[in-house]
Amino acid sequence: MNPKVSIIMGSTSDLPVMKKAADFLNEMQIPFEINALSAHRTPSEVEEFAKNAESRGIQVIIAAAGMAAHLPGVIASMVKIPVIGVPIKASLDGLDALLAIVQMPPGIPVATVGIDGAQNAAILAAQIMATADKELSAKLAEFKSSLKKKIVKANEELKEVKYDFKTN
């Protein structure tokens, strides 16, 4: 089994956040890999990874980083495949990472999800891949349907919550 999605994080301290991406990809049965690479501490390894990702069959890269958060942009500068950035709440409530990832120069796009939004990054990766994969598209449709069912069920349960002045 060869990976189709690569989850990259600047440090293994990001794993508790990025686990949500791995869990979703696993649930969707999308082969993936997870690696720690740092744009600042292992720049040559980041370059080697990026230059070989597409030829290894990687279709989407999910790159997480906190603080200066250069990893997603550095990778995006070296690949033609989509890169999804996940800003990690490491300092300044993650706003520094969010701004570092979302403010890419023209020609180097990085799709960016919310702070610590690893699950949404994995969903977006699956949606990108599903444009050419009917089976994956069907799995995503079922996932989206399950989201609706959860809210409908929650709304039904809210009917049972009693307050003196609650009208529904």
C-alpha positions as CSV (number, residue, x, y, z in Angstrom):
1,M,0.0,0.0,0.0
2,N,1.5,3.3,-1.1
3,P,0.5,6.6,0.6
4,K,-1.7,9.1,-1.3
5,V,-1.7,11.8,1.4
6,S,1.3,12.9,3.3
7,I,0.8,14.5,6.8
8,I,3.8,16.5,7.7
9,M,4.3,18.4,10.9
10,G,7.1,20.6,12.1
11,S,7.5,18.7,15.4
12,T,6.0,15.6,17.0
13,S,4.5,17.9,19.6
14,D,1.9,18.6,16.8
15,L,0.7,15.0,16.8
16,P,-2.2,15.4,19.2
17,V,-3.7,17.9,16.7
18,M,-2.7,16.0,13.6
19,K,-4.1,12.8,14.9
20,K,-7.6,14.0,13.8
21,A,-6.4,14.1,10.2
22,A,-4.9,10.7,10.5
23,D,-8.1,9.3,12.1
24,F,-10.3,10.7,9.3
25,L,-8.0,9.4,6.5
26,N,-8.0,6.0,8.1
27,E,-11.8,6.0,8.4
28,M,-12.0,6.9,4.7
29,Q,-9.5,4.1,3.9
30,I,-7.1,6.6,2.3
31,P,-3.5,5.4,2.6
32,F,-1.3,8.1,4.2
33,E,2.0,8.6,5.8
34,I,3.0,10.8,8.8
35,N,6.4,12.5,9.1
36,A,8.0,15.2,11.2
37,L,10.0,17.6,9.1
38,S,11.1,21.1,10.0
39,A,11.5,24.0,7.5
40,H,14.1,25.5,9.9
41,R,15.8,22.5,11.5
42,T,15.8,20.0,8.6
43,P,15.6,22.1,5.4
44,S,17.4,19.7,3.2
45,E,15.1,16.8,4.3
46,V,12.1,19.0,3.6
47,E,13.4,19.7,0.1
48,E,14.1,16.0,-0.6
49,F,10.6,15.1,0.6
50,A,8.9,17.8,-1.5
51,K,10.9,17.0,-4.7
52,N,10.0,13.3,-4.5
53,A,6.4,13.5,-3.2
54,E,4.6,13.5,-6.5
55,S,6.7,10.7,-8.0
56,R,6.0,8.6,-4.9
57,G,2.2,8.9,-5.6
58,I,1.4,11.6,-3.1
59,Q,-1.7,13.4,-4.3
60,V,-2.2,15.9,-1.4
61,I,0.1,17.2,1.3
62,I,-1.2,18.3,4.7
63,A,1.4,20.4,6.4
64,A,1.1,21.6,10.0
65,A,3.2,24.2,11.7
66,G,3.1,26.6,14.6
67,M,4.6,30.0,15.3
68,A,6.6,31.1,12.2
69,A,4.8,28.3,10.3
70,H,7.0,28.2,7.2
71,L,6.6,24.5,6.5
72,P,3.5,24.5,4.4
73,G,4.7,27.4,2.2
74,V,8.2,26.0,1.8
75,I,6.7,22.7,0.6
76,A,4.2,24.4,-1.7
77,S,7.0,26.3,-3.3
78,M,8.5,23.0,-4.5
79,V,5.5,21.0,-5.6
80,K,2.6,21.0,-8.1
81,I,0.2,19.0,-5.9
82,P,-2.1,20.7,-3.4
83,V,-0.8,21.6,0.0
84,I,-3.2,22.2,2.9
85,G,-1.8,24.1,5.8
86,V,-2.9,23.5,9.4
87,P,-1.9,26.4,11.7
88,I,-1.0,25.0,15.1
89,K,-1.9,26.9,18.3
90,A,1.6,27.2,19.7
91,S,1.8,30.9,20.6
92,L,-0.3,34.0,20.2
93,D,-3.4,31.7,20.2
94,G,-2.2,30.3,16.8
95,L,-2.8,33.6,15.0
96,D,0.9,33.9,14.1
97,A,0.8,30.5,12.4
98,L,-2.5,31.2,10.7
99,L,-1.3,34.5,9.2
100,A,2.1,32.9,8.2
101,I,0.4,30.1,6.3
102,V,-2.5,32.1,4.7
103,Q,-0.4,35.0,3.5
104,M,1.4,33.3,0.7
105,P,2.8,35.2,-2.3
106,P,1.2,34.9,-5.7
107,G,1.9,31.6,-7.4
108,I,2.5,29.7,-4.2
109,P,-1.0,28.9,-2.9
110,V,-1.6,27.0,0.3
111,A,-5.1,26.0,1.2
112,T,-5.5,26.9,4.8
113,V,-7.9,25.5,7.4
114,G,-8.6,27.0,10.9
115,I,-6.2,26.9,13.8
116,D,-5.8,23.2,14.9
117,G,-8.2,22.3,12.1
118,A,-6.5,19.0,11.2
119,Q,-9.8,17.1,10.6
120,N,-11.0,19.7,8.1
121,A,-7.6,19.5,6.3
122,A,-8.1,15.7,5.9
123,I,-11.7,16.2,4.7
124,L,-10.5,18.8,2.2
125,A,-7.8,16.4,1.0
126,A,-10.4,13.7,0.5
127,Q,-12.6,16.1,-1.4
128,I,-9.8,17.0,-3.7
129,M,-9.0,13.4,-4.4
130,A,-12.7,12.5,-4.7
131,T,-13.0,14.6,-7.9
132,A,-11.3,11.7,-9.7
133,D,-12.5,8.8,-7.4
134,K,-16.2,7.9,-7.4
135,E,-15.8,5.4,-4.5
136,L,-14.2,8.1,-2.3
137,S,-16.9,10.5,-3.4
138,A,-19.5,8.1,-2.2
139,K,-17.8,7.7,1.2
140,L,-17.6,11.5,1.5
141,A,-21.3,11.8,0.7
142,E,-22.1,9.3,3.5
143,F,-19.9,11.2,5.9
144,K,-21.6,14.5,5.1
145,S,-25.0,12.8,5.5
146,S,-23.9,11.5,9.0
147,L,-23.1,15.1,10.0
148,K,-26.7,16.1,9.2
149,K,-28.0,13.0,11.1
150,K,-26.0,14.0,14.2
151,I,-27.5,17.5,14.2
152,V,-31.1,16.2,13.6
153,K,-30.6,13.8,16.5
154,A,-29.1,16.5,18.8
155,N,-32.1,18.8,18.0
156,E,-34.5,16.0,19.0
157,E,-32.6,15.5,22.3
158,L,-32.8,19.3,22.9
159,K,-36.6,19.0,22.9
160,E,-36.3,17.0,26.1
161,V,-34.3,19.7,27.9
162,K,-36.8,21.4,30.2
163,Y,-36.8,25.0,31.5
164,D,-39.6,27.0,33.0
165,F,-39.5,29.5,30.1
166,K,-38.4,27.4,27.2
167,T,-41.0,27.4,24.5
168,N,-40.0,24.5,22.3
